[in-house]
Amino acid sequence: MKITPPSISTLSLIFLVLTWSTSWADEQDDFLACLSQQCDNYASISAVVYTPANSSYTSILDSSIRNTRFLSESTPKPQVIITPVYETQIPPVISCAKQTGLEIRTRSGGHDMEGLSYVAQVPFVIIDLVNLSEVTVDVENKTAWVGAGATTGVVYYRIAEKSSALGFPGAICTTVGVGGHYGGGGYGALLRKYGLAGDNVVDARIVNANGTILDRASMGEDLFWAIRGGCAASFGVVTAWKIQLVDVPETVTVFSIVRTVEEQNATQLWERWQYVAPQAEKDLFVGVIVYRVNTTVFVNFFSAYQGGADSLVSYMQEIFPELGLVREDCTEMSWVESTLFSNQMPIDPLDALLNRTQPGLRQLKAKSDYVRTALPLEAIEGMVSMLREPEADETIYYMVPYGGRMEEISESFTPFPHRAGALYKLAGLTYWQDSEAADADSYLSWSRRYYEYMTPYVSSSPREAYLNYRDLDIGVNNVVGETSYEQASIWGKPYYKDNFDRLVQVKTAVDPENFFRNEQSIPPVATTVADI
């Protein structure tokens, strides 16, 4: 048998891979040696340091990956994972990463839709905040300190343990980590009454690029402003958030009404919903989920109302009689139970809120938009037609109404700018099973075609997007080297609009060397934005 020698290009590639592997191994060794020197009690931190040589490394890495697109063997893996138990263990990690040229990714719940909290294209370290998850509720002052590694479900559960009259306007998905959620703004079923999660943060603790631990008073109002919706991971490692709790009634009423496009006039109801939900009183939240099962397209109108069923039915018959809501469609429950219902979970047992794992994980690509002028019926019919295509068999359209309190808060109150005039947030979430991974390109292509189709109907100049539904198709920073203001503006303006300029100024002041960076992190500039 004749053996064909490897080509020069193949040998070059092998040499390059070996060189990289050796370099990365050296960086890992240097990083660990640095940690051992900088930590007064290295034994304590060594217990939460994991390298590929540890038997627990893979399970810890995979435990918080919520988008299985990034579970493949080809996905870049961290040199080291650290799961600190105390915030004082984080400054040495930052110092040693800077000394050894490793980047840092900070992970709380792992829901980053592009995996940026646990994936990098250069050698990197993950700081996984899973152990910093304590929630301390102060009923008298209506506040709580929340560890950045806690999930929103844990927050809801701990609040309800202390009081049935208090709640918090956080995520609908109860397994979302509060670190990324609050740091990106964070919406939920209470946004029309109380605004976003980030709007209700009153203090925080952050470890900056110098390894200094700061609270609101010591970080200053500019940095405090930036981390409540401006991608907190661009500025440091937030270890805890102090949140302002809100009043909730003894009784919350929920309903979920599903209509089919084919036989129950669902497209007309969907079109009508656009004129009703954003204009309703603040106590009423009615979201929409559109999905397909086999050849049938369903439209689910789901609601959480801060009040009793009789009042809700009377009000809905007044503002949205076409939906046909009756008393039998409604269920009265506590606010904390309604958080499970909104996440399409059984309301019993309540301790399901403590579960960090998320069932039914799949591969995912997200697209987000803001609708400022109601979609015409023909646009909705086109969306339904796209949903019937083979690649959209597990796609959902997800609509969250704005108005109410969101209409009253200034676009510059936090970095999150999508406020007055936005009727609703629209997301196209394209899912596919791991068994279909080989066909991932076709699903990604469908997602991009959907996004292109929506262009005439959604916001423009800029076309707005939601940071927590991160989408690298919008634009990215350079992986290595500096990224210009102009380049970063391509993705920055859709997320932050005019607030992007202030975020760049804050970044330049607090992290001028751009230590905390990723493909869509806020970049520093050498001059002020006004001079660019």
C-alpha positions in Angstrom: 0.0 0.0 0.0 1.4 3.4 -1.0 1.4 6.0 1.7 1.0 9.6 0.5 3.2 12.0 2.5 1.4 15.0 4.1 1.4 18.2 2.1 3.4 21.2 3.1 0.2 23.0 4.1 -0.9 20.1 6.3 2.5 20.0 8.0 2.3 23.8 8.5 -1.1 23.4 10.1 0.1 20.6 12.4 3.1 22.7 13.4 0.8 25.7 14.1 -1.6 23.6 16.2 1.3 22.2 18.2 2.7 25.7 18.7 -0.6 27.0 19.9 -1.1 24.0 22.2 2.4 24.5 23.8 1.8 28.2 24.1 -1.6 27.8 25.7 -0.2 25.2 28.1 2.6 27.6 29.1 0.0 30.4 29.7 -2.0 28.0 31.9 1.0 27.0 33.9 2.1 30.6 34.3 -1.4 31.6 35.4 -1.6 28.9 38.0 1.8 29.8 39.3 0.8 33.4 39.6 -2.3 32.5 41.5 -0.3 30.4 44.0 2.0 33.4 44.6 -0.8 36.1 44.9 -3.2 34.2 47.1 -2.5 34.3 50.8 -4.3 31.0 51.2 -3.8 29.2 47.9 -5.3 26.0 49.2 -8.7 27.7 49.5 -8.8 29.0 46.0 -7.2 25.9 44.5 -10.3 24.0 45.5 -12.3 26.1 43.1 -9.8 26.1 40.2 -10.4 23.6 37.4 -8.2 22.8 34.4 -8.7 20.2 31.7 -6.7 17.9 33.9 -9.4 17.9 36.5 -12.1 15.2 36.3 -14.8 17.8 37.0 -13.7 20.3 34.4 -16.0 19.2 31.6 -19.1 18.9 33.8 -18.5 22.3 35.3 -18.0 23.9 31.9 -21.1 22.3 30.4 -23.3 22.8 33.4 -24.3 26.3 32.5 -24.2 26.1 28.7 -27.8 26.9 27.7 -27.3 27.0 23.9 -26.0 23.6 22.8 -24.5 25.2 19.7 -21.5 25.7 21.9 -21.2 22.2 23.3 -19.3 20.8 20.3 -15.7 19.6 20.5 -14.6 22.3 18.2 -15.9 25.1 20.5 -12.9 26.8 22.1 -12.5 25.8 25.7 -11.1 27.8 28.7 -7.6 27.2 30.0 -9.0 27.5 33.5 -12.4 27.7 35.2 -12.6 29.4 38.6 -15.8 29.2 40.7 -15.1 31.7 43.5 -16.8 31.3 46.9 -15.8 34.8 48.0 -15.5 38.0 46.0 -12.0 38.4 47.5 -10.9 35.4 45.4 -11.5 37.4 42.2 -8.9 40.2 42.3 -6.0 37.7 42.1 -7.6 36.0 39.1 -7.8 39.4 37.3 -4.3 40.2 38.2 -2.9 36.9 37.0 -4.9 36.9 33.8 -3.5 40.3 33.0 0.0 39.2 33.7 -0.2 36.1 31.6 -2.2 37.5 28.6 -5.4 35.5 29.3 -8.8 37.0 28.7 -11.6 36.6 31.1 -15.2 35.6 30.5 -17.7 36.0 33.4 -20.6 33.6 33.6 -23.6 33.7 35.9 -26.4 31.6 34.3 -24.9 30.8 30.9 -27.9 32.1 28.9 -25.7 34.4 26.6 -27.2 33.5 23.3 -23.9 33.7 21.5 -22.0 32.0 24.3 -19.7 35.0 25.0 -19.8 34.3 28.7 -18.0 31.0 28.2 -16.4 31.0 24.7 -13.5 33.1 23.4 -11.3 32.9 20.3 -8.2 33.5 22.3 -6.8 31.8 25.4 -9.1 32.6 28.2 -10.3 32.0 31.8 -13.9 31.6 33.0 -15.0 33.2 36.2 -18.2 31.2 37.0 -20.2 33.0 39.7 -22.4 30.0 40.5 -21.2 29.9 44.1 -21.9 33.6 44.6 -25.7 33.1 44.7 -26.9 34.2 48.2 -30.1 36.3 48.3 -30.7 38.4 51.5 -34.1 40.0 51.7 -34.8 43.1 53.8 -38.6 43.3 54.0 -38.6 46.4 56.1 -36.7 48.4 53.6 -38.1 46.5 50.6 -34.6 45.7 49.3 -32.5 42.6 48.7 -28.8 41.9 48.1 -28.5 39.3 45.3 -25.3 37.4 44.5 -24.6 37.7 40.7 -24.6 33.9 40.4 -28.2 33.5 41.6 -30.9 32.8 39.1 -34.1 34.9 38.8 -36.1 31.9 40.1 -34.1 31.8 43.3 -34.6 35.6 43.7 -38.4 35.1 43.4 -38.4 32.2 45.8 -36.4 34.0 48.5 -38.6 37.1 48.3 -41.7 35.0 48.6 -40.2 33.3 51.7 -40.1 36.6 53.4 -43.2 38.4 52.1 -46.2 37.7 49.9 -46.6 41.4 49.3 -43.3 42.0 47.6 -41.9 41.0 44.2 -39.3 42.0 41.6 -39.6 42.8 37.9 -37.1 40.3 36.6 -36.9 37.7 33.9 -39.8 35.5 32.7 -37.3 32.6 32.3 -36.5 31.5 35.9 -33.1 29.8 35.1 -31.6 33.1 33.8 -28.6 34.2 35.9 -29.1 37.7 37.4 -25.5 38.8 36.4 -26.2 39.0 32.7 -29.9 39.7 33.1 -29.6 42.8 35.3 -26.4 43.9 33.4 -28.3 43.9 30.1 -31.5 45.6 31.4 -33.7 42.6 31.9 -37.4 42.5 31.2 -40.2 40.4 32.7 -44.0 40.3 33.2 -43.9 43.4 35.5 -42.1 45.7 33.1 -45.2 47.6 32.2 -45.8 48.4 35.9 -42.3 48.8 37.2 -39.9 48.9 34.3 -36.8 46.6 33.9 -34.7 44.8 36.4 -31.9 47.2 35.8 -34.2 50.1 36.5 -34.7 48.8 40.0 -31.1 48.2 40.9 -30.0 50.6 43.7 -26.4 49.4 44.4 -23.9 46.9 43.2 -20.5 45.5 44.0 -17.9 45.2 41.2 -14.3 44.1 40.8 -12.7 46.4 38.3 -9.7 45.9 36.0 -7.3 46.9 38.7 -8.8 44.2 41.0 -10.4 46.8 43.3 -13.8 45.9 44.9 -16.2 48.9 44.6 -19.8 49.6 45.6 -22.0 52.4 44.2 -20.5 55.1 46.3 -16.9 54.2 45.4 -17.4 53.3 41.7 -19.3 56.6 41.0 -22.5 57.3 39.3 -21.2 57.0 35.7 -20.0 53.4 36.2 -23.1 52.5 38.2 -25.2 53.9 35.3 -23.2 51.8 32.8 -23.5 48.4 34.4 -27.4 48.5 34.7 -28.0 47.7 31.0 -24.7 48.5 29.2 -23.2 45.0 29.4 -21.8 44.9 32.9 -19.1 42.4 31.8 -17.5 45.2 29.7 -16.5 47.0 32.9 -15.6 44.4 35.5 -16.9 41.4 37.4 -20.1 42.4 39.2 -20.4 40.1 42.3 -23.7 41.3 43.8 -26.7 43.6 43.1 -28.9 45.4 45.5 -32.4 45.6 44.2 -35.5 47.6 45.1 -38.4 45.3 45.7 -41.8 46.3 44.5 -45.4 45.9 45.8 -47.5 43.1 44.4 -51.1 42.3 45.2 -52.3 39.3 47.2 -54.0 38.0 44.0 -52.5 37.8 40.5 -54.7 36.5 37.7 -53.2 34.6 34.7 -54.5 33.1 31.5 -53.2 31.4 28.4 -55.5 31.4 25.4 -54.3 29.5 22.3 -55.9 30.1 18.8 -55.0 28.5 15.5 -54.2 30.5 12.3 -56.0 27.9 10.2 -59.4 27.8 11.9 -59.6 30.4 14.7 -58.7 33.7 13.2 -55.4 33.9 15.0 -53.6 36.2 12.6 -56.4 38.8 13.0 -56.2 38.5 16.7 -52.4 38.9 16.6 -52.8 42.0 14.5 -55.4 43.5 16.8 -53.2 42.7 19.9 -50.7 45.3 18.7 -53.2 48.1 19.3 -54.4 46.8 22.7 -51.5 45.4 24.8 -49.1 48.4 24.7 -52.0 50.8 25.6 -53.5 48.8 28.4 -53.3 49.8 32.0 -50.0 49.1 33.8 -51.3 46.2 35.8 -52.0 44.1 32.6 -49.3 42.2 30.7 -50.4 40.2 27.7 -47.6 38.6 25.7 -47.7 36.5 22.5 -45.9 33.4 21.5 -46.4 32.0 17.9 -45.2 28.5 17.0 -45.9 25.6 14.7 -46.8 22.0 15.5 -46.7 19.8 12.4 -48.6 22.0 9.9 -50.7 24.0 12.4 -49.6 27.4 13.5 -50.7 28.4 17.0 -50.9 31.9 18.6 -50.7 31.9 22.4 -51.9 35.0 24.3 -50.6 34.7 27.8 -51.2 37.1 30.6 -50.3 38.1 34.1 -52.6 40.7 35.7 -51.9 42.3 39.0 -55.4 41.9 40.4 -58.5 39.6 40.5 -60.1 37.6 37.8 -63.4 39.4 37.7 -61.7 42.8 37.2 -59.5 41.3 34.5 -62.4 39.7 32.5 -64.4 42.9 32.6 -61.4 45.0 31.4 -60.4 42.5 28.7 -64.0 42.4 27.4 -63.8 46.2 27.2 -60.4 46.6 25.4 -60.0 43.2 23.6 -63.5 41.6 23.2 -62.3 39.8 20.0 -60.2 37.4 22.2 -63.3 36.2 23.9 -61.8 35.9 27.4 -64.2 34.4 30.0 -63.9 33.8 33.7 -63.2 30.1 33.1 -60.0 31.0 31.2 -58.6 32.7 34.3 -56.7 31.4 37.3 -56.0 33.4 40.4 -52.8 32.8 42.3 -50.0 34.5 44.2 -47.4 36.6 42.4 -44.6 34.1 43.0 -46.8 31.3 41.5 -47.4 33.5 38.5 -43.7 33.6 37.8 -43.8 29.9 37.2 -46.9 30.2 35.0 -45.4 33.0 32.9 -42.4 30.6 32.3 -44.9 27.9 31.1 -44.1 25.8 34.2 -46.5 24.0 36.6 -47.1 26.2 39.7 -46.6 23.3 42.0 -44.1 22.6 43.4 -43.0 26.1 44.1 -39.4 25.0 44.8 -39.0 24.4 41.1 -37.9 28.0 41.1 -34.7 26.8 42.8 -33.7 24.6 39.9 -30.8 25.9 37.9 -31.1 23.4 35.1 -33.2 24.1 32.1 -35.1 21.2 30.4 -35.2 20.7 26.6 -31.9 22.5 25.7 -31.3 22.8 22.0 -29.3 24.8 19.5 -30.5 28.3 19.1 -30.1 31.5 17.1 -31.9 34.6 18.2 -33.0 37.8 16.4 -34.6 40.7 18.1 -36.4 43.8 17.0 -38.5 46.6 18.3 -41.8 47.4 16.6 -42.8 51.0 16.7 -45.6 50.9 14.0 -48.1 48.1 14.2 -47.4 45.3 11.6 -49.9 45.2 8.8 -51.8 42.1 8.3 -49.9 41.1 5.2 -46.6 41.2 7.2 -48.0 38.9 9.8 -49.3 36.6 7.1 -45.7 36.6 5.6 -44.3 35.7 9.0 -46.7 32.8 9.2 -45.7 31.6 5.8 -42.0 31.6 6.8 -43.0 29.7 9.9 -44.2 26.9 7.7 -40.8 26.4 6.1 -38.9 23.2 7.1 -36.1 25.0 9.0 -38.7 26.8 11.2 -40.3 23.7 12.6 -39.1 24.7 16.1 -39.0 28.4 15.7 -41.1 30.7 17.8 -42.0 34.4 17.6 -42.0 36.0 21.0 -43.7 39.4 21.6 -43.5 41.4 24.8 -45.7 44.5 25.0 -44.2 47.9 26.2 -46.1 51.0 27.2 -47.1 51.8 30.8 -44.0 52.5 32.9 -41.7 51.8 30.0 -43.2 54.8 28.3 -42.4 57.1 31.3 -38.8 56.2 31.9 -36.2 58.3 30.0 -34.1 56.6 27.3 -31.0 57.8 29.1 -32.0 56.7 32.6 -29.9 53.6 32.1 -28.1 52.4 29.0 -31.2 50.5 27.9 -32.8 53.0 25.4 -35.8 51.1 24.0 -38.6 53.0 25.8 -41.1 55.6 24.6 -42.8 54.8 21.3 -41.9 51.1 21.3 -45.0 49.1 21.0 -43.3 45.8 21.7 -40.2 43.7 21.5 -40.2 41.1 18.8 -37.9 38.1 18.9 -37.5 35.3 16.4 -35.9 32.4 18.2 -34.8 29.6 15.9 -34.2 26.2 17.6 -33.0 22.9 16.3 -32.1 19.6 17.9 -28.5 18.5 18.5 -29.1 15.6 16.1 -29.5 18.2 13.4 -26.2 19.9 14.1 -24.8 19.0 10.7 -27.6 21.2 9.2 -26.9 24.2 11.5 -26.1 26.4 8.5 -29.5 25.9 7.0 -31.2 27.0 10.3 -28.8 30.0 10.7 -29.6 30.9 7.1 -33.3 30.8 7.8 -32.9 33.0 10.8 -31.1 35.6 8.7 -33.7 35.4 5.9 -36.4 36.0 8.6 -34.5 39.0 9.9 -34.2 40.4 6.3 -37.9 39.9 5.7 -38.7 42.0 8.8 -36.6 45.0 7.8 -39.4 47.2 6.4 -41.6 46.6 9.4 -39.4 47.3 12.4 -37.4 50.2 13.9 -34.8 51.8 11.7 -31.9 54.3 12.0 -30.8 52.4 13.9 -32.6 49.1 13.7 -32.8 48.4 17.4 -31.9 45.2 19.1 -31.9 43.8 22.6 -28.6 43.2 24.2 -29.7 40.1 26.2 -30.8 38.5 22.9 -27.3 39.0 21.6 -26.7 38.6 17.9 -23.2 38.7 16.4 -24.6 39.0 12.9 -25.1 42.7 13.8 -21.4 43.3 14.0 -18.4 42.5 16.1 -15.2 43.9 17.6 -11.8 42.8 16.4 -10.8 39.6 18.4 -7.2 40.9 18.7 -6.1 44.5 18.6 -8.1 47.7 18.9 -11.6 48.3 17.7 -12.5 51.7 16.5 -15.5 53.7 17.7 -16.9 53.5 14.2 -16.6 49.8 13.9 -18.2 49.2 17.4 -21.0 51.6 16.6 -22.3 49.2 13.9 -23.5 46.9 16.7 -23.4 49.4 19.6 -26.0 51.8 18.2 -28.7 49.1 17.7 -28.3 48.0 21.4 -27.8 51.4 23.0 -28.7 54.1 20.5 -27.3 57.4 21.7 -26.3 55.9 25.1 -23.5 54.1 23.3 -21.4 57.3 23.3 -21.6 57.7 27.1 -20.8 54.0 27.5 -17.6 54.4 25.5 -16.7 57.4 27.7 -17.2 55.4 30.8 -15.2 52.4 29.4 -12.4 54.8 28.5 -12.3 56.1 32.0 -12.5 52.9 34.0 -10.8 50.3 31.7 -8.6 52.2 29.1 -6.5 49.2 28.3 -9.7 47.2 27.4 -9.0 44.3 29.7 -12.6 43.2 29.9 -13.4 42.5 26.3 -15.4 40.3 24.0 -16.8 40.4 20.5 -19.5 42.9 21.6 -17.9 44.6 24.6 -17.8 48.4 24.9 -14.5 49.6 23.5 -12.4 52.4 25.0 -11.1 55.2 22.7 -8.0 57.4 22.9 -10.1 60.6 22.7 -13.5 61.6 23.8 -16.4 60.7 21.7 -17.1 64.4 21.0 -13.7 64.6 19.3 -14.3 61.6 17.0 
